[in-house]
Amino acid sequence: MSVLRPFRADDMFKFNNINLDVWTETYGLSFYLNYLSSWPDLCYVQAAPNGRLMGYILGNAEGTNTDRHGHVTALTVAPEYRRLGLARKLTALLEVISDTVYHAFFVDLFVRCANGLAIEMYEGMGYSVWRRIREYYGTLGLGNRGRDEEDAFDMRKPLSRDSGRRSVRANGRDMIVNQTNL
């Protein structure tokens, strides 16, 4: 049986099987360490009985007043462990902690517009598109001059404090913003 546990610094030496996936955004070690030290209660891994990491989630809490929210910074499951409900389980945990500990109004996340399976999964979990962000993701290749090239959906799910569902927008896919306007 697999184990859900807090993400530890030494897990960074074990997560290549997860991070080498095409849909996974990877970061420098200092980025992961910053999350582990700032929001340890929003960072978890799912580990197989043999210790192999199956997936992880990194989150934070940000904003003030009615903009207070939990944020899914990174959620990924190794390809061989997909379709087992691990992403849903990890996200649900972050939602509960955002609601009960951080008193957030909603949880948000960014997902590549081309990642239809992830979008469908998030919609099935109660998330909806708040807005589309132009050129949020990309490659920093030679001909790109450092510009991002792929759009993202900013998806949100209201929590218990958002009884008026202010974090839901019916026409979110039509609300297009530039990354510089965030």
CYANA upper distance limits for C-alpha pairs under 8 A (distance plus 0.5 A):
  1 MET  CA     48 ALA  CA      7.37
  1 MET  CA     49 PRO  CA      6.40
  2 SER  CA     46 GLN  CA      7.16
  2 SER  CA     47 ALA  CA      5.96
  2 SER  CA     48 ALA  CA      4.94
  2 SER  CA     49 PRO  CA      5.86
  3 VAL  CA     46 GLN  CA      6.07
  3 VAL  CA     47 ALA  CA      5.68
  3 VAL  CA     48 ALA  CA      7.01
  3 VAL  CA     49 PRO  CA      7.73
  4 LEU  CA     44 TYR  CA      7.44
  4 LEU  CA     45 VAL  CA      6.37
  4 LEU  CA     46 GLN  CA      5.02
  4 LEU  CA     47 ALA  CA      6.99
  5 ARG  CA     44 TYR  CA      6.14
  5 ARG  CA     45 VAL  CA      6.14
  5 ARG  CA     46 GLN  CA      6.99
  5 ARG  CA     47 ALA  CA      8.32
  6 PRO  CA     40 PRO  CA      7.78
  6 PRO  CA     41 ASP  CA      7.81
  6 PRO  CA     43 CYS  CA      6.51
  6 PRO  CA     44 TYR  CA      4.79
  6 PRO  CA     45 VAL  CA      6.59
  7 PHE  CA     11 ASP  CA      7.14
  7 PHE  CA     36 LEU  CA      7.77
  7 PHE  CA     40 PRO  CA      8.03
  7 PHE  CA     43 CYS  CA      5.88
  7 PHE  CA     44 TYR  CA      4.92
  7 PHE  CA     45 VAL  CA      5.75
  7 PHE  CA     56 TYR  CA      8.06
  8 ARG  CA     12 MET  CA      8.25
  8 ARG  CA     36 LEU  CA      7.78
  9 ALA  CA     32 TYR  CA      8.50
  9 ALA  CA     33 LEU  CA      7.25
  9 ALA  CA     36 LEU  CA      7.81
 10 ASP  CA     14 LYS  CA      7.88
 11 ASP  CA     15 PHE  CA      6.85
 12 MET  CA     29 LEU  CA      8.19
 14 LYS  CA     52 ARG  CA      7.80
 14 LYS  CA     53 LEU  CA      7.28
 15 PHE  CA     19 ASN  CA      6.65
 15 PHE  CA     53 LEU  CA      6.72
 16 ASN  CA     20 LEU  CA      6.28
 17 ASN  CA     21 ASP  CA      8.19
 17 ASN  CA     53 LEU  CA      8.25
 17 ASN  CA     78 ALA  CA      6.72
 18 ILE  CA     24 THR  CA      8.27
 18 ILE  CA     53 LEU  CA      8.07
 18 ILE  CA     54 MET  CA      7.67
 18 ILE  CA     55 GLY  CA      7.06
 18 ILE  CA     76 THR  CA      7.37
 18 ILE  CA     77 VAL  CA      6.63
 18 ILE  CA     78 ALA  CA      4.86
 18 ILE  CA     79 PRO  CA      7.88
 19 ASN  CA     24 THR  CA      6.30
 19 ASN  CA     25 GLU  CA      7.94
 19 ASN  CA     26 THR  CA      6.87
 19 ASN  CA     76 THR  CA      8.31
 19 ASN  CA     78 ALA  CA      8.26
 20 LEU  CA     24 THR  CA      7.62
 21 ASP  CA     78 ALA  CA      7.87
 21 ASP  CA     79 PRO  CA      7.93
 23 TRP  CA    115 ASN  CA      8.28
 24 THR  CA     74 ALA  CA      8.46
 24 THR  CA     76 THR  CA      6.91
 25 GLU  CA     74 ALA  CA      7.86
 27 TYR  CA     31 PHE  CA      6.67
 27 TYR  CA     32 TYR  CA      7.69
 28 GLY  CA     32 TYR  CA      7.46
 29 LEU  CA     33 LEU  CA      6.72
 30 SER  CA     34 ASN  CA      6.49
 31 PHE  CA     35 TYR  CA      7.02
 32 TYR  CA     36 LEU  CA      6.73
 33 LEU  CA     37 SER  CA      6.61
 34 ASN  CA     38 SER  CA      6.42
 35 TYR  CA     39 TRP  CA      5.95
 35 TYR  CA     40 PRO  CA      7.29
 35 TYR  CA     43 CYS  CA      8.01
 35 TYR  CA     58 LEU  CA      7.59
 35 TYR  CA     59 GLY  CA      7.95
 35 TYR  CA     60 ASN  CA      7.83
 36 LEU  CA     40 PRO  CA      5.20
 36 LEU  CA     43 CYS  CA      7.15
 39 TRP  CA     43 CYS  CA      7.38
 39 TRP  CA     59 GLY  CA      7.62
 39 TRP  CA     60 ASN  CA      6.33
 39 TRP  CA     61 ALA  CA      8.22
 41 ASP  CA     97 ILE  CA      8.16
 42 LEU  CA     57 ILE  CA      8.09
 42 LEU  CA     58 LEU  CA      6.59
 42 LEU  CA     59 GLY  CA      5.48
 42 LEU  CA     60 ASN  CA      6.74
 42 LEU  CA     94 LEU  CA      6.38
 42 LEU  CA     97 ILE  CA      7.77
 43 CYS  CA     56 TYR  CA      7.95
 43 CYS  CA     57 ILE  CA      6.04
 43 CYS  CA     58 LEU  CA      4.94
 43 CYS  CA     59 GLY  CA      6.47
 44 TYR  CA     56 TYR  CA      6.08
 44 TYR  CA     57 ILE  CA      5.94
 44 TYR  CA     58 LEU  CA      7.27
 44 TYR  CA     90 LEU  CA      7.83
 45 VAL  CA     53 LEU  CA      7.44
 45 VAL  CA     54 MET  CA      7.92
 45 VAL  CA     55 GLY  CA      6.22
 45 VAL  CA     56 TYR  CA      4.66
 45 VAL  CA     57 ILE  CA      7.02
 46 GLN  CA     53 LEU  CA      6.59
 46 GLN  CA     54 MET  CA      5.92
 46 GLN  CA     55 GLY  CA      5.85
 46 GLN  CA     56 TYR  CA      6.66
 46 GLN  CA     86 LEU  CA      8.09
 47 ALA  CA     51 GLY  CA      6.04
 47 ALA  CA     52 ARG  CA      6.13
 47 ALA  CA     53 LEU  CA      4.93
 47 ALA  CA     54 MET  CA      5.84
 47 ALA  CA     55 GLY  CA      7.81
 48 ALA  CA     52 ARG  CA      5.79
 48 ALA  CA     53 LEU  CA      6.71
 48 ALA  CA     54 MET  CA      6.83
 53 LEU  CA     78 ALA  CA      8.42
 54 MET  CA     77 VAL  CA      6.34
 54 MET  CA     78 ALA  CA      6.01
 54 MET  CA     81 TYR  CA      6.56
 55 GLY  CA     75 LEU  CA      8.04
 55 GLY  CA     76 THR  CA      5.97
 55 GLY  CA     77 VAL  CA      4.43
 55 GLY  CA     78 ALA  CA      6.30
 55 GLY  CA     81 TYR  CA      8.40
 55 GLY  CA     86 LEU  CA      7.78
 55 GLY  CA     87 ALA  CA      8.13
 56 TYR  CA     74 ALA  CA      8.18
 56 TYR  CA     75 LEU  CA      6.33
 56 TYR  CA     76 THR  CA      6.24
 56 TYR  CA     77 VAL  CA      7.07
 56 TYR  CA     90 LEU  CA      7.80
 57 ILE  CA     72 VAL  CA      7.71
 57 ILE  CA     73 THR  CA      8.05
 57 ILE  CA     74 ALA  CA      5.95
 57 ILE  CA     75 LEU  CA      4.88
 57 ILE  CA     76 THR  CA      7.18
 57 ILE  CA     90 LEU  CA      6.85
 57 ILE  CA     91 THR  CA      7.92
 58 LEU  CA     72 VAL  CA      6.75
 58 LEU  CA     73 THR  CA      5.99
 58 LEU  CA     74 ALA  CA      5.54
 58 LEU  CA     75 LEU  CA      7.04
 59 GLY  CA     70 GLY  CA      7.47
 59 GLY  CA     71 HIS  CA      5.86
 59 GLY  CA     72 VAL  CA      5.07
 59 GLY  CA     73 THR  CA      5.56
 59 GLY  CA     74 ALA  CA      7.37
 59 GLY  CA     94 LEU  CA      7.68
 60 ASN  CA     70 GLY  CA      6.29
 60 ASN  CA     71 HIS  CA      5.78
 60 ASN  CA     72 VAL  CA      7.39
 60 ASN  CA     73 THR  CA      7.65
 61 ALA  CA     68 ARG  CA      7.81
 61 ALA  CA     69 HIS  CA      6.26
 61 ALA  CA     70 GLY  CA      4.98
 61 ALA  CA     71 HIS  CA      6.55
 61 ALA  CA     98 SER  CA      7.59
 61 ALA  CA    102 TYR  CA      7.40
 61 ALA  CA    104 ALA  CA      8.33
 62 GLU  CA     68 ARG  CA      6.28
 62 GLU  CA     69 HIS  CA      6.12
 62 GLU  CA     70 GLY  CA      6.93
 62 GLU  CA     71 HIS  CA      7.82
 63 GLY  CA     67 ASP  CA      5.67
 63 GLY  CA     68 ARG  CA      4.71
 63 GLY  CA     69 HIS  CA      6.66
 64 THR  CA     68 ARG  CA      5.03
 66 THR  CA    104 ALA  CA      8.38
 66 THR  CA    105 PHE  CA      6.74
 67 ASP  CA    104 ALA  CA      8.35
 67 ASP  CA    105 PHE  CA      7.33
 68 ARG  CA    103 HIS  CA      7.98
 68 ARG  CA    104 ALA  CA      5.43
 68 ARG  CA    105 PHE  CA      6.36
 68 ARG  CA    106 PHE  CA      7.88
 69 HIS  CA     98 SER  CA      7.46
 69 HIS  CA    102 TYR  CA      8.33
 69 HIS  CA    103 HIS  CA      8.37
 69 HIS  CA    104 ALA  CA      4.88
 69 HIS  CA    105 PHE  CA      6.04
 69 HIS  CA    106 PHE  CA      5.50
 69 HIS  CA    107 VAL  CA      5.87
 69 HIS  CA    108 ASP  CA      7.69
 70 GLY  CA     94 LEU  CA      8.06
 70 GLY  CA     95 GLU  CA      7.69
 70 GLY  CA     98 SER  CA      5.68
 70 GLY  CA    102 TYR  CA      8.21
 70 GLY  CA    104 ALA  CA      6.68
 70 GLY  CA    106 PHE  CA      6.94
 70 GLY  CA    107 VAL  CA      5.00
 70 GLY  CA    108 ASP  CA      6.94
 71 HIS  CA    107 VAL  CA      5.96
 71 HIS  CA    108 ASP  CA      5.47
 71 HIS  CA    109 LEU  CA      6.30
 72 VAL  CA     91 THR  CA      8.29
 72 VAL  CA     94 LEU  CA      8.26
 72 VAL  CA    107 VAL  CA      7.78
 72 VAL  CA    108 ASP  CA      6.77
 72 VAL  CA    109 LEU  CA      5.48
 72 VAL  CA    110 PHE  CA      8.31
 73 THR  CA    109 LEU  CA      7.13
 73 THR  CA    110 PHE  CA      8.30
 75 LEU  CA     87 ALA  CA      7.49
 75 LEU  CA     90 LEU  CA      8.46
 75 LEU  CA     91 THR  CA      8.35
 76 THR  CA     87 ALA  CA      7.50
 77 VAL  CA     81 TYR  CA      6.91
 77 VAL  CA     82 ARG  CA      6.61
 77 VAL  CA     86 LEU  CA      7.69
 77 VAL  CA     87 ALA  CA      7.15
 78 ALA  CA     82 ARG  CA      7.03
 81 TYR  CA     86 LEU  CA      8.40
 82 ARG  CA     86 LEU  CA      7.79
 85 GLY  CA     89 LYS  CA      6.71
 86 LEU  CA     90 LEU  CA      6.62
 87 ALA  CA     91 THR  CA      6.52
 88 ARG  CA     92 ALA  CA      6.46
 88 ARG  CA    125 MET  CA      8.01
 89 LYS  CA     93 LEU  CA      6.84
 90 LEU  CA     94 LEU  CA      7.00
 91 THR  CA     95 GLU  CA      6.68
 92 ALA  CA     96 VAL  CA      6.74
 93 LEU  CA     97 ILE  CA      6.80
 94 LEU  CA     98 SER  CA      6.48
 95 GLU  CA     99 ASP  CA      6.59
 95 GLU  CA    107 VAL  CA      7.00
 95 GLU  CA    159 LEU  CA      8.17
 96 VAL  CA    100 THR  CA      6.50
 97 ILE  CA    101 VAL  CA      5.76
 97 ILE  CA    102 TYR  CA      7.32
 98 SER  CA    102 TYR  CA      5.44
 98 SER  CA    103 HIS  CA      6.68
 98 SER  CA    104 ALA  CA      5.97
 98 SER  CA    106 PHE  CA      8.46
 98 SER  CA    107 VAL  CA      7.80
 99 ASP  CA    103 HIS  CA      5.28
 99 ASP  CA    104 ALA  CA      5.61
 99 ASP  CA    105 PHE  CA      7.65
 99 ASP  CA    106 PHE  CA      8.29
 99 ASP  CA    159 LEU  CA      6.75
 99 ASP  CA    160 SER  CA      7.42
 99 ASP  CA    161 ARG  CA      8.30
100 THR  CA    104 ALA  CA      8.35
103 HIS  CA    161 ARG  CA      7.91
104 ALA  CA    159 LEU  CA      7.48
104 ALA  CA    161 ARG  CA      7.51
105 PHE  CA    158 PRO  CA      6.64
105 PHE  CA    159 LEU  CA      5.75
105 PHE  CA    160 SER  CA      7.35
105 PHE  CA    161 ARG  CA      5.53
105 PHE  CA    162 ASP  CA      5.54
105 PHE  CA    167 SER  CA      8.35
106 PHE  CA    156 ARG  CA      7.02
106 PHE  CA    157 LYS  CA      5.91
106 PHE  CA    158 PRO  CA      4.75
106 PHE  CA    159 LEU  CA      5.35
106 PHE  CA    161 ARG  CA      8.44
106 PHE  CA    162 ASP  CA      7.43
106 PHE  CA    167 SER  CA      7.15
107 VAL  CA    156 ARG  CA      6.12
107 VAL  CA    157 LYS  CA      5.86
107 VAL  CA    158 PRO  CA      7.13
107 VAL  CA    159 LEU  CA      7.73
108 ASP  CA    154 ASP  CA      7.30
108 ASP  CA    155 MET  CA      6.00
108 ASP  CA    156 ARG  CA      4.79
108 ASP  CA    157 LYS  CA      6.96
109 LEU  CA    154 ASP  CA      6.32
109 LEU  CA    155 MET  CA      5.95
109 LEU  CA    156 ARG  CA      7.14
110 PHE  CA    152 ALA  CA      6.48
110 PHE  CA    153 PHE  CA      6.05
110 PHE  CA    154 ASP  CA      5.17
110 PHE  CA    155 MET  CA      6.68
111 VAL  CA    115 ASN  CA      7.52
111 VAL  CA    118 ALA  CA      7.94
111 VAL  CA    119 ILE  CA      7.64
111 VAL  CA    152 ALA  CA      5.80
111 VAL  CA    153 PHE  CA      5.90
111 VAL  CA    154 ASP  CA      7.32
111 VAL  CA    155 MET  CA      8.07
112 ARG  CA    137 TYR  CA      7.77
112 ARG  CA    150 GLU  CA      7.63
112 ARG  CA    151 ASP  CA      6.74
112 ARG  CA    152 ALA  CA      4.98
112 ARG  CA    153 PHE  CA      6.87
113 CYS  CA    119 ILE  CA      8.29
113 CYS  CA    150 GLU  CA      8.20
113 CYS  CA    151 ASP  CA      6.42
113 CYS  CA    152 ALA  CA      5.61
113 CYS  CA    153 PHE  CA      6.35
115 ASN  CA    119 ILE  CA      6.85
116 GLY  CA    120 GLU  CA      6.56
117 LEU  CA    121 MET  CA      6.68
118 ALA  CA    122 TYR  CA      6.64
119 ILE  CA    123 GLU  CA      6.59
120 GLU  CA    124 GLY  CA      6.65
121 MET  CA    125 MET  CA      6.92
122 TYR  CA    126 GLY  CA      7.03
122 TYR  CA    127 TYR  CA      5.85
122 TYR  CA    128 SER  CA      8.12
123 GLU  CA    127 TYR  CA      5.23
123 GLU  CA    128 SER  CA      6.31
126 GLY  CA    157 LYS  CA      6.40
127 TYR  CA    155 MET  CA      6.37
127 TYR  CA    156 ARG  CA      5.55
127 TYR  CA    157 LYS  CA      4.92
127 TYR  CA    158 PRO  CA      8.37
128 SER  CA    155 MET  CA      5.71
128 SER  CA    156 ARG  CA      6.03
128 SER  CA    157 LYS  CA      7.07
128 SER  CA    168 VAL  CA      7.19
128 SER  CA    169 ARG  CA      8.06
128 SER  CA    172 GLY  CA      8.18
129 VAL  CA    153 PHE  CA      6.62
129 VAL  CA    154 ASP  CA      6.38
129 VAL  CA    155 MET  CA      4.83
129 VAL  CA    156 ARG  CA      6.95
129 VAL  CA    168 VAL  CA      8.33
129 VAL  CA    169 ARG  CA      7.70
129 VAL  CA    171 ASN  CA      8.43
129 VAL  CA    172 GLY  CA      5.42
129 VAL  CA    173 ARG  CA      6.54
130 TRP  CA    153 PHE  CA      7.83
130 TRP  CA    154 ASP  CA      6.03
130 TRP  CA    155 MET  CA      5.87
130 TRP  CA    156 ARG  CA      6.76
130 TRP  CA    167 SER  CA      8.00
130 TRP  CA    168 VAL  CA      7.05
130 TRP  CA    169 ARG  CA      6.14
130 TRP  CA    171 ASN  CA      8.21
130 TRP  CA    172 GLY  CA      4.82
130 TRP  CA    173 ARG  CA      7.53
130 TRP  CA    175 MET  CA      7.97
131 ARG  CA    153 PHE  CA      6.41
131 ARG  CA    154 ASP  CA      5.86
131 ARG  CA    155 MET  CA      7.79
131 ARG  CA    172 GLY  CA      5.05
131 ARG  CA    173 ARG  CA      6.10
131 ARG  CA    174 ASP  CA      7.53
131 ARG  CA    175 MET  CA      5.36
131 ARG  CA    176 ILE  CA      6.39
131 ARG  CA    177 VAL  CA      7.75
132 ARG  CA    151 ASP  CA      7.30
132 ARG  CA    152 ALA  CA      6.24
132 ARG  CA    153 PHE  CA      5.06
132 ARG  CA    154 ASP  CA      6.64
132 ARG  CA    172 GLY  CA      7.60
132 ARG  CA    173 ARG  CA      6.36
132 ARG  CA    174 ASP  CA      7.80
132 ARG  CA    175 MET  CA      6.54
132 ARG  CA    176 ILE  CA      5.25
132 ARG  CA    177 VAL  CA      6.80
133 ILE  CA    151 ASP  CA      6.03
133 ILE  CA    152 ALA  CA      5.68
133 ILE  CA    153 PHE  CA      6.67
133 ILE  CA    154 ASP  CA      7.58
133 ILE  CA    176 ILE  CA      6.43
133 ILE  CA    177 VAL  CA      5.60
133 ILE  CA    178 ASN  CA      6.12
133 ILE  CA    179 GLN  CA      6.34
134 ARG  CA    149 GLU  CA      8.41
134 ARG  CA    150 GLU  CA      7.45
134 ARG  CA    151 ASP  CA      5.07
134 ARG  CA    152 ALA  CA      7.23
134 ARG  CA    176 ILE  CA      7.47
134 ARG  CA    177 VAL  CA      6.65
134 ARG  CA    178 ASN  CA      5.47
134 ARG  CA    179 GLN  CA      6.49
135 GLU  CA    147 ARG  CA      8.15
135 GLU  CA    148 ASP  CA      5.37
135 GLU  CA    149 GLU  CA      5.03
135 GLU  CA    150 GLU  CA      5.12
135 GLU  CA    151 ASP  CA      5.08
135 GLU  CA    152 ALA  CA      7.81
135 GLU  CA    178 ASN  CA      7.85
135 GLU  CA    179 GLN  CA      7.26
136 TYR  CA    148 ASP  CA      6.42
136 TYR  CA    149 GLU  CA      7.44
136 TYR  CA    150 GLU  CA      6.37
136 TYR  CA    151 ASP  CA      5.67
136 TYR  CA    152 ALA  CA      6.21
136 TYR  CA    179 GLN  CA      6.59
137 TYR  CA    148 ASP  CA      5.79
137 TYR  CA    149 GLU  CA      6.49
137 TYR  CA    150 GLU  CA      5.27
137 TYR  CA    151 ASP  CA      6.69
137 TYR  CA    152 ALA  CA      7.38
138 GLY  CA    147 ARG  CA      7.72
138 GLY  CA    148 ASP  CA      4.64
138 GLY  CA    149 GLU  CA      5.14
138 GLY  CA    150 GLU  CA      5.88
139 THR  CA    144 ASN  CA      7.95
139 THR  CA    146 GLY  CA      8.21
139 THR  CA    147 ARG  CA      8.23
139 THR  CA    148 ASP  CA      6.78
139 THR  CA    149 GLU  CA      7.61
140 LEU  CA    144 ASN  CA      6.40
140 LEU  CA    145 ARG  CA      7.35
140 LEU  CA    146 GLY  CA      5.37
140 LEU  CA    147 ARG  CA      7.12
140 LEU  CA    148 ASP  CA      7.55
141 GLY  CA    145 ARG  CA      7.59
141 GLY  CA    146 GLY  CA      7.62
144 ASN  CA    148 ASP  CA      8.21
153 PHE  CA    173 ARG  CA      8.13
156 ARG  CA    167 SER  CA      7.01
156 ARG  CA    168 VAL  CA      7.44
157 LYS  CA    167 SER  CA      7.47
157 LYS  CA    168 VAL  CA      7.78
158 PRO  CA    162 ASP  CA      6.18
158 PRO  CA    163 SER  CA      8.47
158 PRO  CA    165 ARG  CA      6.62
158 PRO  CA    166 ARG  CA      8.31
158 PRO  CA    167 SER  CA      6.34
158 PRO  CA    168 VAL  CA      7.60
159 LEU  CA    163 SER  CA      8.26
162 ASP  CA    166 ARG  CA      6.92
162 ASP  CA    167 SER  CA      7.75
171 ASN  CA    175 MET  CA      7.29
177 VAL  CA    181 ASN  CA      6.97
177 VAL  CA    182 LEU  CA      8.22
178 ASN  CA    182 LEU  CA      7.80
